[in-house]
Amino acid sequence: MSDIDFQGDASPSSGDLKLTKSQHGEKLDSSVGRASYAEAVRLWDASTGRLTDFTTHFTFVIKPNDENKNPNWLGDGMAFFIIPFDTDGIPNNSSGGYLALFSCESAFNTSSNHIVAVEFDTFANEWDPRSNIHMGININSIISVTNVTLSNSIKNGSETNALVSYNSTTQNLTVVLTYTHNSRFAGKASLSYIVDLRKYLPENVRVGFSASTGEVTELHNLLSWSFNSSLVMMAEKRKGKAGLGIGLGVGFGVLACALALLWIIWRRTGGKEENEAYDASMDDEFQKGTGPKRFTYRELRRATNNFAEKGSSEREDSAVSTEGEFLLVYEFMPNGSLDSHLFRGKTILTWTLRYKVAVGLASALLYLHDEWEQCVVHRDIKSSNIMLDSNFNAKLGDFGLARLVDHELGSQTTVLAGTMGYLAPECVTSGKASKESDVYSFGVVALEISCGRRPVEQKEPSQVRLVEWVWDLYGKGQILEAVDEGLRMEFDERQVECLMVVGLWCCHPDPEIRPSIKQVINVLNFEVPLPSLPAKLPVPMYLALHCKCSFSYTSSDPTQAGSVIDRIHCSCSSCNTYSSTSAASSEVLLNSHEAGM
């Protein structure tokens, strides 16, 4: 426990941390406590202005003490906080509803505080929302800037899982809460708030937890905690101290996209057994050849020139990391691909997580298109190529078709390759891949995320093509009718409309009218208004093609009933005539191409 600072009544225990008094026979009211990481965490870099991306995952229990069995008479709650590292101890007069975060004198004075927190409040004070149990995001004040009502499960002794993440590109702080029986983060309790942390906190901060009781009491136990920060990893990398020791200790840990700062407590029961069972299962898959290919340390060392930095480059956190010269090794993505959640029933992702995935994908494209020294055109963006890590951060993978393009140059003519349904119209006719064609593919994925439907499905004729179907509803003013029924109407209407309209904008047949990925991010962050699109889908028409075209197809999932055979390759290099009009059906796209065969 040397990595943890304890203040007030917080203390280590066997298998967990106690944040407030818990001993039998001692007075439990008006108790305050804090437990925080002992080292400073780099939140942003003043020399570059760059913010960190971070994710923290923790498990906790709030429950009645032995003397108080009344679930309606518990208080007051706990919080995860970020404060300046050199902050003094727990403020005076911070018990009860102040959650050991603020003194009662300064709790409402935003100019005198420097704190960002996520509170789990179990008692209603006069400044709280009507519900006496809620989760909120607090910025410099005990009054939450946004909150959501929680169920009684949070204070009846149930193990509660919380995921707090921050995306530096979108400046979106997201919180998702579930319980042990539903640990895949598909629960209803979620929050998000756009905040530039540089405005409220210094470069170096302290991260940790606080809790308090007032006249009513309860127990607050922290069972596990992990914290991951991208900026810390980059700082270590510049010093030539990338976590090789950690990588050797945990196998593929050196490939992780963020350096784990700490894992302070392993769950009291089942942790070791679960790990051993998982390792045994993986070994069995390796032996049978049904799992991923096992690489020896010697093979990886040889392929990466002893894990040398030379030849590697900084990358965007939302793009899957790779290591090596001849071996391509992807980091393990425990939550699989996006399409497995949208179409194969792995889990029903909440709307908050879906929006987070969409924004994360846009962030990855921004890096590929604009922020690296050369423009990278991916050419095969689709939901099956978007992987989700343990915290449901989106990672764009499969760069097998990617091409480098100078920023000042336009599209490249190449052999047509991609996936039908995601291919931009001009790619089919001209073979030209560009940033605009990547944006088109992003738009299709955005519609998939919103609607829970594949780009092409065997449905009624008017509903076969996703883009056409959604655009038709948009023209009728009924776009919300396209929302995935699996969400059961539990979504933010403003965000849903925003993502679908952005998706349609990206899928405009004329590449010159599509937005840049930077414009997409601005709209998704509500920094600029939504575009006004035509009521009817403008559909491209093409002149007859004087060439001999040949196609070959392969299926992305031939074993799945009703799957669409969607992989297309065209050997034609001279289909280069393009014009746009608002007449006819998008079936012209294929018919006109076939007309030149």
Sequence and secondary structure as in RCSB ss.txt:
>XXXX:A:sequence
MSDIDFQGDASPSSGDLKLTKSQHGEKLDSSVGRASYAEAVRLWDASTGRLTDFTTHFTFVIKPNDENKNPNWLG
DGMAFFIIPFDTDGIPNNSSGGYLALFSCESAFNTSSNHIVAVEFDTFANEWDPRSNIHMGININSIISVTNVTL
SNSIKNGSETNALVSYNSTTQNLTVVLTYTHNSRFAGKASLSYIVDLRKYLPENVRVGFSASTGEVTELHNLLSW
SFNSSLVMMAEKRKGKAGLGIGLGVGFGVLACALALLWIIWRRTGGKEENEAYDASMDDEFQKGTGPKRFTYREL
RRATNNFAEKGSSEREDSAVSTEGEFLLVYEFMPNGSLDSHLFRGKTILTWTLRYKVAVGLASALLYLHDEWEQC
VVHRDIKSSNIMLDSNFNAKLGDFGLARLVDHELGSQTTVLAGTMGYLAPECVTSGKASKESDVYSFGVVALEIS
CGRRPVEQKEPSQVRLVEWVWDLYGKGQILEAVDEGLRMEFDERQVECLMVVGLWCCHPDPEIRPSIKQVINVLN
FEVPLPSLPAKLPVPMYLALHCKCSFSYTSSDPTQAGSVIDRIHCSCSSCNTYSSTSAASSEVLLNSHEAGM
>XXXX:A:secstr
 TTEEEEET EE SSSEESS   TTS  TT EEEEEESS EE EETTTTEE  EEEEEEEEEE  TT   TTS  
 EEEEEEEETT  SS TT  GGGTTTS TTTTT GGG   EEEEEE S  TTS SSSSEEEEEESSSS SEEEE 
 GGGGTT  EEEEEEEETTTTEEEEEEEEGGGTTS SSEEEEEE  GGGTS SEEEEEEEEE  SS  EEEEEEE
EEEEHHHHHHHHHTT  SHHHHHHSSGGGG SSEEEEE    TTTHHHHHHHHHHHHHHHHHHT S     HHHH
HHHTTTT STT     TTB  EE SS  EE   TT BHHHHHTS S    HHHHHHHHHHHHHHHHIIIIISSSE
EE S   GGGEEE TT  EEE   TT EEE TTS  EE  EEEETTTS HHHHHH EE HHHHHHHHHHHHHHHH
H   SB SS GGGSBHHHHHHHHHHTT GGGGS GGGTT S HHHHHHHHHHHHHHT SSTTTS  HHHHHHHHT
TSS      SS   EE     S   EEEE S TTSTT    EEEE  S     EE S S TTHHHHHHHHT 
